[in-house]
Amino acid sequence: MSTSNPARGVSGKKLVIYLVAEPETPDLAQAAVEGGADVIELGFPFSDPLAEGPVIRRASERALARGMRTHACLDVLERTRELLPETPIVPMTYAAILEAYGYERFVTDARKRGATSFILVDLPVEEQPALRRIQLVAPTSTEERIRAAAEVTDGWLYLVSVTGTTGARTELSPTLPPFVQRVRAVTDVPVYVGFGISTHELARAAGGLADGVIVGSRAVEVAETGRDALRDFVASLRTALDS
């Protein structure tokens, strides 16, 4: 089944929506794309998600309690791909998942199921260099680390906007503009900003600095109230990015 996206943005700013892999997630991902999402980041839940705040932690615990282990998450990935044949879908998880499953096996199986790329939040750039993935950099990253990540990242750099965990915030960190400037000074790779973007106002502000924005915790919260609410929320972000 194909889903068109009439809300596709005209600004060129990319909108990434994060959702935790659960049985309902393919339908929710479809709703997010209907609202204007360009990329779906599909979280494979992990029992000790160090980078995650309370919203995604709770969602991950719920998913694990429902039996969402790696094989089940790959099934969700495959069903999401069937609904969204043209949308980039990026599994996001932790290195321990791949170590248990097998790095090569995971990449092969995920690619077969429809993965476009990967995000591994706790895997340093030097490790598993054969696994091409989207690299993350933080405000604490040195110029050397930023350059190293930019050289091998898969398409774009994930800029963690704040030090700490994920979660909704009321304003952008004042350190974000100089951080984006530092990154742009060493690379022309597109940069997408995540962590803490929870409203259309914050999306607009972040989009004014970066090439894309990533919305996680708030999207997960809204998704719990249903596909229509998620579609409308994503549409508000899309409108903000394009205004």
C-alpha positions in Angstrom: 0.0 0.0 0.0 1.4 3.3 -1.0 1.0 6.5 0.9 1.4 9.9 -0.8 2.5 12.9 1.3 0.6 16.0 0.2 2.0 17.8 3.2 5.6 17.4 2.0 7.5 20.5 2.9 8.4 23.3 0.5 11.2 24.7 2.6 13.7 21.8 2.1 13.9 21.4 5.9 13.7 17.7 6.8 11.4 16.5 9.6 12.3 13.3 11.3 9.7 11.6 13.6 10.8 9.1 16.2 8.5 6.2 17.2 9.1 3.2 19.4 8.6 -0.2 17.6 5.3 -1.7 18.7 2.5 -3.5 16.9 0.7 -0.2 16.1 3.7 1.6 15.0 3.4 1.0 11.2 0.0 2.7 11.2 1.3 5.5 13.3 4.3 6.0 11.0 2.0 6.2 8.1 0.0 8.9 9.9 3.2 10.8 10.6 4.1 10.8 6.9 0.6 11.9 6.1 1.3 14.9 8.4 4.5 15.8 6.7 7.3 13.7 8.1 10.2 13.1 5.8 12.0 10.3 7.8 10.8 7.8 10.4 13.3 6.9 13.1 12.2 3.6 14.5 13.3 2.9 18.0 14.2 -0.7 18.9 13.6 -0.8 22.6 16.5 -1.6 25.0 16.3 -2.4 28.7 18.9 0.3 29.7 18.4 3.2 27.3 21.0 5.6 28.9 20.3 8.5 26.5 16.6 8.5 26.9 14.4 10.5 29.1 11.2 9.4 31.0 8.8 9.4 28.0 10.8 7.1 25.8 12.0 5.0 28.7 8.4 4.3 29.6 7.5 3.6 26.0 10.5 1.2 25.7 9.5 -0.6 28.9 6.0 -1.0 27.6 7.2 -2.3 24.3 9.5 -4.8 26.0 6.7 -6.0 28.2 4.7 -6.6 25.1 7.4 -8.9 23.7 9.1 -6.4 21.3 12.5 -8.1 21.0 14.7 -7.7 17.9 12.8 -10.2 15.7 9.5 -8.5 16.5 11.0 -5.1 15.9 12.3 -6.2 12.5 8.7 -7.4 11.7 7.5 -3.9 12.6 10.2 -2.4 10.3 9.0 -4.6 7.4 5.3 -3.7 7.9 6.2 -0.1 8.1 8.2 -0.4 4.8 5.2 -2.0 3.2 3.0 1.0 4.1 5.7 3.6 3.3 7.7 2.3 0.3 9.4 5.6 -0.4 10.0 7.0 3.1 13.5 6.7 4.7 13.1 4.5 7.8 16.1 4.5 10.2 16.2 2.0 13.1 17.7 3.5 16.2 19.0 1.3 19.0 22.0 0.5 21.2 25.1 -1.5 20.5 24.2 -4.3 22.9 21.3 -5.2 20.7 23.6 -5.7 17.7 26.2 -7.5 19.7 23.7 -10.0 20.9 22.1 -10.4 17.4 25.3 -10.1 15.4 26.3 -6.9 13.7 26.5 -8.3 10.1 23.3 -10.3 10.6 21.4 -7.4 12.0 22.4 -5.1 9.2 21.6 -7.7 6.5 18.2 -8.5 8.1 17.3 -4.9 8.7 18.2 -3.9 5.2 16.1 -6.7 3.8 13.2 -5.5 5.9 13.5 -1.9 4.6 16.0 -0.1 6.8 17.5 3.0 5.0 20.3 3.5 7.5 21.0 3.1 11.2 21.5 5.2 14.4 23.4 3.6 17.3 23.6 6.1 20.0 26.3 4.5 22.1 28.7 3.2 19.4 31.7 5.5 19.0 32.7 6.4 15.5 35.8 4.3 15.6 34.0 1.1 16.3 32.4 -1.1 13.7 33.6 1.2 10.8 32.0 -1.2 8.2 28.6 -0.5 9.6 27.7 2.7 7.8 25.3 4.7 10.0 24.2 8.2 10.9 26.7 9.6 13.4 25.8 11.7 16.4 27.8 14.7 17.8 27.1 16.7 20.9 27.9 20.2 22.2 30.8 18.6 24.1 32.3 17.1 21.0 35.7 18.4 19.9 36.4 19.7 16.4 38.4 16.5 15.8 35.4 14.3 16.8 33.0 16.3 14.7 35.2 16.1 11.7 35.7 12.3 12.2 31.9 11.8 12.5 31.2 14.0 9.5 33.6 12.1 7.3 31.9 8.7 7.8 28.2 9.6 8.5 25.5 8.2 6.3 23.9 11.2 4.7 23.5 13.6 7.6 24.8 14.4 11.1 22.6 14.0 14.1 23.3 17.1 16.4 22.3 16.4 20.0 21.2 19.8 21.0 21.9 19.5 24.7 24.0 17.4 27.0 21.8 15.0 28.9 18.8 12.8 28.0 15.9 13.1 25.5 12.7 14.9 26.6 10.5 17.8 25.8 11.8 21.3 26.7 10.4 24.8 26.6 13.2 26.5 24.8 16.3 25.8 22.7 19.6 25.7 24.5 21.6 28.9 24.1 24.5 26.7 23.2 22.8 25.4 20.1 23.6 28.3 17.6 27.3 28.3 18.3 27.3 24.5 18.3 25.7 24.5 14.8 28.3 27.1 13.7 31.2 24.9 14.9 29.8 21.9 13.0 29.3 23.9 9.8 32.8 25.3 10.1 34.3 21.8 9.6 31.8 20.1 7.2 29.1 20.7 4.6 27.3 17.5 5.5 23.6 18.3 6.3 22.9 18.7 10.0 19.7 17.7 11.8 19.0 18.8 15.4 17.3 16.5 17.9 16.7 16.3 21.7 14.2 18.6 23.3 12.2 19.8 20.3 8.6 19.4 21.4 6.6 22.3 19.9 6.1 23.9 16.5 7.8 27.0 17.8 10.9 25.1 18.8 10.8 23.2 15.4 10.8 26.5 13.6 13.6 27.9 15.7 15.8 24.8 15.2 14.9 24.6 11.5 16.3 28.2 11.2 19.7 26.9 12.3 19.8 23.4 10.8 18.8 21.4 7.7 16.4 19.3 9.6 14.8 18.6 13.0 14.2 15.4 14.9 11.2 15.1 17.2 11.1 12.1 19.6 9.6 12.3 23.1 6.7 14.6 22.2 5.9 12.5 19.1 5.9 9.3 21.3 3.6 11.0 23.8 1.1 12.2 21.1 1.2 8.9 19.4 -0.2 7.3 22.5 -3.5 9.2 21.9 -3.9 7.9 18.3 -3.0 8.3 14.7 -5.1 11.4 14.1 -3.5 13.3 16.9 -0.1 12.3 15.7 -0.9 13.3 12.1 -2.1 16.7 13.3 0.9 17.3 15.5 3.3 16.4 12.8 1.4 18.7 10.4 1.9 21.6 12.9 5.6 20.9 12.9 5.6 20.8 9.1 3.8 24.1 8.8 6.2 25.7 11.3 9.3 24.4 9.4 7.9 25.8 6.1 6.8 29.2 7.4 
